[in-house]
Amino acid sequence: MEGALVQHDKDIAFQWFCNALQDTQSISANVQHTWAIIDRDSSQLLLTEKMAHLDPATMSEHGYRCFASYFNAVS
């Protein structure tokens, strides 16, 4: 997301991170042993160190949904 030249690039990154989080949650729900695409510590770090510092005024709908997903997953 940092260094993206256009909004479309940021949106693709947000979509990827959201999909990775959703895949991790569905894998965890369906299997006794879990394989995390993005583990909980990395999710928390991404939320607190990167996403929390994004300017909400410039955040797209994809960015907001991704932020909300990580906020709900970590808390």
C-alpha positions, 0 to 999 in steps of 0.5 A: 500500500505504501508507495502505490502510484495509483488508487487501483494498486492500493485497492488490489493490495487491500483486497489481497490482505482481506482475502488472506484474512478471510482464508485464514478464518475459514481454514481455522473454522473448518480444520482442527489444525490451522494453517495461517496465511497471515498469523495473528501476530502479523495481523495485529502488527499490520493493523497497528503499525500500518493501517492505523496510520492511514489517512481515513479521508483518503481511504477507499471503500476497499481500504475501509473494509480491510481495516474493519476486517482486521480490527474485528479479527484482532480485537 
